Amino acid sequence: MHKQIADRLTVWQAQQLRELPWRRDPAGARNAYAVWVSEVMAQQTRLSVVAAYFNRWMEQFPTLETLARADQQEVLKLWEGLGYYSRARNLHRAARIVASECDGQLPRTRAELLSLPGIGEYTAGAILSLAFGQHEPVLDGNAKRVISRLWDIDARIDLRSTESQLWGHSRKMVEAASAPGAMNEGLMELGAIVCRRRNPLCDSCPVQSFCLAHGRGVQEERPVRAPVQQVPHVEFAAAIIWEDVPGQSRLLISQRPERGLLGGLWSFPNGAREADDEDLQVCLRRAVRESLGVSVAVGERAAKVEHAFTHFRMTLTAFHARISAGEPLAVGVTNWCWTSLDDIEKFPCPVPDRKIIAALRDFAEST
């Protein structure tokens, strides 16, 4: 059954594969660097979004060596808005390791790939099979869904035992495949455009006759997922600190520590409300003092933005502010600087801060 499925997926892949920028190669072989970048970008991100980022990335960093030579801030700026910024930092770190220790060539063994920052089992399998034609399995979200339905796996997909079972089926299929890269790509593509999470197009599926879940009429109940947890909501306050210098209009931004959420990016000094009854202006003065070691006088509200991260939703309220005592120091941040509203474009910033910047620009243009 594994070989029959692998053969059908390989044929279907050749006929139905969508055209995407990282799949174009006039030489007919997949570029390992392009495969790596695209697979990292595609993690938890829609391919329709990834395509534009991938094109810009390859224009600026066309080879692994150009990425290795780049400054981290340049890398983060190009990644801006794509989210999960640790992916970009790990890509950059791994590129530098490969450039210095592997003659600029991505390793061709799973163990060596797994030793690089940010490369896990799935990404390693994708690189080895798609770029190097090796019989190595892949298991992304789409592949998990297809395999769960094909073998009607009724155990929760987040369990380690289920994960092991899914990898086992994936490996048996790719080992039986005549073209492992094409088979793996077909498996993932099938999950993306046919074996969808909701309303799967079973009548268009090349392996429908093998699908146990379809035969039993339970395809929409697979995979079995853990109960949905309520996403917490957190309120933040941010300070737009203006410089008290006659004739100048500069504001202060700070660089977040590399370890942690949005590491390495620049933002307006901010902090989370620690209690439901904590006043936002009190929260803001505390956050600024903890990050920059200064006291601020808080003025009018400048903007209020909403944003959703993977594990929580945030409401960020930004206030105009001035330093009332002390000189800024990098106490709880990596760095800080004064910049203008025009020059702030040079810095990689999180999406919520971009929304605040847009509000400031709208206000400036209307006055």
C-alpha positions as CSV (number, residue, x, y, z in Angstrom):
1,M,0.0,0.0,0.0
2,H,2.8,2.4,0.8
3,K,4.4,1.9,-2.6
4,Q,1.1,2.2,-4.5
5,I,0.4,5.5,-2.7
6,A,3.9,6.7,-3.4
7,D,3.6,6.0,-7.1
8,R,0.3,7.7,-7.4
9,L,1.5,10.8,-5.5
10,T,4.5,11.0,-7.8
11,V,2.4,11.0,-10.9
12,W,-0.1,13.4,-9.5
13,Q,2.7,15.8,-8.4
14,A,4.0,16.0,-12.0
15,Q,0.6,17.0,-13.2
16,Q,-0.8,19.2,-10.5
17,L,2.0,21.0,-8.7
18,R,1.5,24.7,-8.3
19,E,4.0,27.0,-9.7
20,L,5.8,28.8,-6.9
21,P,9.0,30.9,-7.1
22,W,11.2,28.4,-5.3
23,R,10.2,25.6,-7.6
24,R,11.6,27.4,-10.7
25,D,15.0,26.2,-11.8
26,P,16.0,26.2,-15.5
27,A,18.6,23.6,-14.8
28,G,15.9,21.2,-13.7
29,A,17.4,20.6,-10.2
30,R,16.2,22.2,-7.0
31,N,18.6,24.6,-5.4
32,A,19.3,23.5,-1.9
33,Y,19.6,27.0,-0.5
34,A,16.3,28.0,-2.1
35,V,14.6,24.9,-0.7
36,W,16.0,25.7,2.7
37,V,14.8,29.3,2.7
38,S,11.4,28.5,1.3
39,E,10.7,25.7,3.8
40,V,11.7,27.8,6.8
41,M,9.6,30.7,5.5
42,A,6.6,28.4,5.0
43,Q,6.5,27.2,8.5
44,Q,3.2,28.3,10.0
45,T,2.8,30.8,7.1
46,R,0.5,30.8,4.1
47,L,2.4,30.2,0.8
48,S,0.5,33.1,-0.8
49,V,2.3,35.3,1.8
50,V,5.6,33.5,1.5
51,A,6.0,34.0,-2.3
52,A,6.6,37.8,-2.1
53,Y,9.0,37.5,0.9
54,F,10.9,34.7,-0.9
55,N,11.4,36.8,-4.0
56,R,12.6,39.8,-2.1
57,W,14.9,37.6,0.0
58,M,16.5,36.0,-3.1
59,E,17.0,39.4,-4.7
60,Q,19.0,40.6,-1.7
61,F,20.6,37.3,-0.6
62,P,20.8,35.2,-3.8
63,T,23.3,32.8,-2.3
64,L,24.1,31.3,1.0
65,E,27.4,33.2,1.0
66,T,25.6,36.6,0.6
67,L,23.3,35.7,3.5
68,A,26.3,34.7,5.7
69,R,28.0,38.1,5.0
70,A,24.8,40.1,5.9
71,D,24.3,42.0,9.1
72,Q,21.6,40.6,11.3
73,Q,19.6,43.8,11.3
74,E,19.5,43.7,7.5
75,V,18.2,40.1,7.7
76,L,15.5,41.0,10.3
77,K,14.4,44.1,8.3
78,L,13.8,41.9,5.2
79,W,11.9,39.4,7.4
80,E,9.8,42.2,8.9
81,G,6.1,41.3,9.0
82,L,6.6,37.5,8.4
83,G,6.6,36.7,12.1
84,Y,8.4,34.1,14.1
85,Y,11.7,36.1,13.9
86,S,13.8,33.3,15.5
87,R,13.5,31.6,12.1
88,A,15.4,34.5,10.4
89,R,18.0,34.6,13.2
90,N,18.6,30.9,12.9
91,L,18.8,31.0,9.1
92,H,21.4,33.7,9.4
93,R,23.4,31.9,12.1
94,A,23.3,28.6,10.2
95,A,24.4,30.3,7.0
96,R,27.5,31.7,8.8
97,I,28.3,28.2,10.1
98,V,27.9,26.6,6.7
99,A,30.0,29.3,5.0
100,S,32.8,29.0,7.5
101,E,32.8,25.2,8.2
102,C,31.3,23.5,5.2
103,D,32.7,25.5,2.2
104,G,29.4,27.2,1.7
105,Q,27.6,23.9,0.8
106,L,24.6,22.7,2.9
107,P,25.4,19.2,4.4
108,R,24.0,16.1,2.7
109,T,23.3,14.1,5.8
110,R,20.4,14.3,8.3
111,A,22.7,14.4,11.3
112,E,24.8,17.3,9.9
113,L,21.7,19.3,9.0
114,L,20.1,18.7,12.4
115,S,23.2,20.2,14.0
116,L,22.5,23.6,12.4
117,P,20.4,26.2,14.2
118,G,16.7,26.1,13.3
119,I,16.8,22.9,11.2
120,G,14.6,20.2,12.6
121,E,13.5,16.8,11.3
122,Y,11.0,18.1,8.8
123,T,13.3,20.8,7.3
124,A,16.2,18.3,7.1
125,G,14.0,15.8,5.2
126,A,12.8,18.5,2.8
127,I,16.3,19.6,1.9
128,L,17.6,16.0,1.5
129,S,14.7,14.8,-0.6
130,L,13.8,17.9,-2.7
131,A,17.3,19.2,-3.3
132,F,19.5,16.0,-3.1
133,G,17.0,13.3,-4.2
134,Q,17.5,11.2,-1.0
135,H,14.9,8.8,0.4
136,E,14.3,10.9,3.5
137,P,10.8,11.5,4.9
138,V,9.0,14.8,5.5
139,L,6.2,15.5,7.9
140,D,4.7,19.0,7.8
141,G,1.1,19.9,8.8
142,N,-0.3,19.0,5.4
143,A,1.5,15.6,5.3
144,K,0.2,14.8,8.8
145,R,-3.3,15.4,7.7
146,V,-3.0,13.2,4.6
147,I,-1.4,10.4,6.5
148,S,-3.9,10.6,9.4
149,R,-6.7,10.2,6.9
150,L,-5.1,7.5,4.7
151,W,-4.6,5.2,7.7
152,D,-7.5,6.6,9.7
153,I,-5.4,7.3,12.8
154,D,-7.8,8.1,15.6
155,A,-5.3,9.1,18.3
156,R,-4.6,12.7,19.1
157,I,-2.1,14.1,16.7
158,D,-0.1,16.0,19.4
159,L,0.8,12.8,21.2
160,R,4.4,11.5,20.8
161,S,3.2,8.0,19.9
162,T,1.1,9.4,17.1
163,E,4.0,11.5,15.8
164,S,6.1,8.4,15.7
165,Q,3.4,6.5,13.8
166,L,3.1,9.4,11.2
167,W,6.8,9.5,10.7
168,G,6.8,5.7,10.2
169,H,4.3,5.9,7.4
170,S,6.1,8.8,5.8
171,R,9.4,6.9,5.8
172,K,7.8,3.8,4.3
173,M,6.3,5.8,1.5
174,V,9.5,7.7,0.6
175,E,11.6,4.6,0.8
176,A,9.3,2.9,-1.8
177,A,9.2,6.0,-4.1
178,S,11.1,6.1,-7.4
179,A,11.5,9.9,-7.1
180,P,11.6,10.7,-3.3
181,G,11.6,14.5,-3.8
182,A,8.6,14.4,-6.1
183,M,6.7,12.0,-3.9
184,N,7.3,14.1,-0.8
185,E,6.3,17.3,-2.6
186,G,3.2,15.5,-3.9
187,L,2.3,14.4,-0.4
188,M,2.5,18.0,1.0
189,E,0.8,19.5,-2.0
190,L,-2.1,17.1,-1.8
191,G,-2.7,18.2,1.8
192,A,-2.5,21.9,0.8
193,I,-4.9,21.9,-2.1
194,V,-7.0,18.7,-2.0
195,C,-6.9,17.0,1.4
196,R,-7.8,20.3,3.1
197,R,-8.5,20.7,6.8
198,R,-12.2,21.6,6.1
199,N,-14.2,20.3,3.1
200,P,-11.6,18.0,1.6
201,L,-11.9,17.5,-2.2
202,C,-12.0,13.7,-1.9
203,D,-13.4,13.2,-5.4
204,S,-10.2,14.9,-6.8
205,C,-7.8,12.8,-4.7
206,P,-5.5,10.5,-6.5
207,V,-5.3,8.1,-3.5
208,Q,-8.9,8.2,-2.5
209,S,-9.3,4.4,-3.0
210,F,-6.6,3.8,-0.4
211,C,-8.0,6.3,2.2
212,L,-9.4,4.4,5.2
213,A,-10.9,7.6,6.7
214,H,-12.8,8.3,3.5
215,G,-14.0,4.8,3.3
216,R,-15.4,5.0,6.8
217,G,-16.8,8.5,6.2
218,V,-14.7,10.1,9.0
219,Q,-12.2,12.1,6.9
220,E,-13.3,15.5,8.4
221,E,-12.7,14.0,11.9
222,R,-9.1,13.3,11.1
223,P,-6.6,14.2,12.3
224,V,-7.8,14.2,15.9
225,R,-6.7,17.4,17.6
226,A,-6.2,18.4,21.2
227,P,-9.0,20.5,22.7
228,V,-8.7,24.2,21.7
229,Q,-7.3,26.3,24.4
230,Q,-8.6,29.8,25.0
231,V,-6.0,32.3,23.8
232,P,-5.2,34.8,26.6
233,H,-5.4,38.6,26.1
234,V,-2.7,40.9,27.4
235,E,-2.7,44.6,27.6
236,F,0.5,46.6,26.9
237,A,1.4,50.2,27.1
238,A,4.1,51.8,24.9
239,A,5.9,55.1,25.2
240,I,6.5,57.4,22.3
241,I,9.3,59.3,24.0
242,W,10.1,62.6,22.3
243,E,13.5,64.3,22.6
244,D,13.4,67.7,24.4
245,V,15.7,69.5,21.9
246,P,14.6,72.8,20.3
247,G,14.0,72.5,16.5
248,Q,14.2,68.7,16.5
249,S,11.6,66.0,16.4
250,R,13.1,62.7,17.3
251,L,11.8,59.8,19.2
252,L,13.3,57.0,21.2
253,I,13.3,53.3,20.2
254,S,14.9,50.4,21.9
255,Q,16.2,47.0,20.7
256,R,14.7,43.9,22.2
257,P,17.0,41.3,23.7
258,E,17.8,38.6,21.1
259,R,16.4,35.8,23.3
260,G,12.6,36.1,23.7
261,L,9.7,37.3,21.7
262,L,10.6,39.5,18.7
263,G,14.3,39.3,19.6
264,G,16.6,41.7,17.9
265,L,13.8,44.0,16.7
266,W,13.4,47.7,17.5
267,S,10.2,48.9,19.2
268,F,8.8,51.7,21.3
269,P,9.6,51.0,25.0
270,N,6.7,49.0,26.3
271,G,5.5,46.7,29.0
272,A,2.6,44.5,29.9
273,R,0.0,45.4,32.5
274,E,0.8,43.2,35.5
275,A,-2.7,43.4,37.1
276,D,-6.2,44.1,35.8
277,D,-6.4,47.1,38.0
278,E,-3.0,48.6,37.1
279,D,-3.4,51.9,35.4
280,L,-1.8,51.9,31.9
281,Q,0.2,55.0,32.6
282,V,1.5,53.5,35.8
283,C,2.4,50.4,33.8
284,L,4.2,52.5,31.2
285,R,6.3,54.4,33.7
286,R,7.3,51.2,35.4
287,A,8.2,49.5,32.0
288,V,10.3,52.5,30.9
289,R,12.1,52.6,34.2
290,E,12.9,48.9,34.0
291,S,14.1,49.0,30.4
292,L,15.9,52.4,30.2
293,G,16.4,53.5,33.8
294,V,14.6,56.8,33.3
295,S,11.4,58.4,34.6
296,V,8.9,59.7,32.0
297,A,6.1,62.2,32.1
298,V,3.2,60.5,30.2
299,G,1.0,62.6,28.0
300,E,-1.9,62.0,25.7
301,R,-2.8,58.7,24.1
302,A,-1.3,58.5,20.5
303,A,-2.7,55.2,19.2
304,K,-4.3,51.9,20.2
305,V,-3.6,48.8,18.2
306,E,-4.7,45.1,18.3
307,H,-2.5,42.2,17.3
308,A,-2.6,38.4,17.6
309,F,0.5,36.3,18.2
310,T,0.4,32.5,18.3
311,H,-0.1,32.1,22.0
312,F,-1.8,35.4,23.0
313,R,-3.7,38.4,21.7
314,M,-2.5,41.9,22.6
315,T,-3.9,45.4,22.9
316,L,-1.1,48.0,22.7
317,T,-1.9,51.5,23.8
318,A,0.8,54.1,22.9
319,F,1.2,57.3,24.8
320,H,3.3,60.4,24.0
321,A,5.9,60.9,26.7
322,R,9.0,62.9,27.7
323,I,11.9,62.0,29.9
324,S,11.5,63.7,33.3
325,A,14.5,62.4,35.1
326,G,17.7,60.5,34.2
327,E,19.6,59.6,31.1
328,P,18.6,56.5,29.0
329,L,20.7,53.4,29.7
330,A,20.3,49.9,28.2
331,V,19.1,48.3,31.4
332,G,16.5,45.8,30.2
333,V,17.1,46.2,26.5
334,T,20.0,45.5,24.1
335,N,20.3,49.0,22.8
336,W,18.5,52.2,22.3
337,C,18.7,55.3,20.0
338,W,17.0,58.5,18.9
339,T,15.6,58.5,15.4
340,S,13.2,60.5,13.3
341,L,9.8,59.4,12.0
342,D,11.4,59.2,8.5
343,D,14.5,57.3,9.5
344,I,12.6,54.7,11.6
345,E,12.0,52.9,8.3
346,K,15.6,51.7,8.5
347,F,15.0,49.6,11.6
348,P,13.3,46.2,11.7
349,C,10.2,46.7,13.8
350,P,7.3,44.4,14.9
351,V,3.9,44.8,13.3
352,P,2.3,46.5,16.3
353,D,4.9,49.2,16.3
354,R,4.5,49.6,12.5
355,K,0.8,50.3,13.2
356,I,1.8,53.0,15.7
357,I,4.2,54.5,13.2
358,A,1.5,54.6,10.6
359,A,-0.8,56.4,13.1
360,L,1.9,58.9,13.9
361,R,2.4,59.6,10.2
362,D,-1.3,60.0,9.5
363,F,-1.5,62.5,12.3
364,A,1.6,64.4,11.1
365,E,0.2,64.6,7.6
366,S,-3.2,65.9,8.8
367,T,-1.7,68.8,10.8
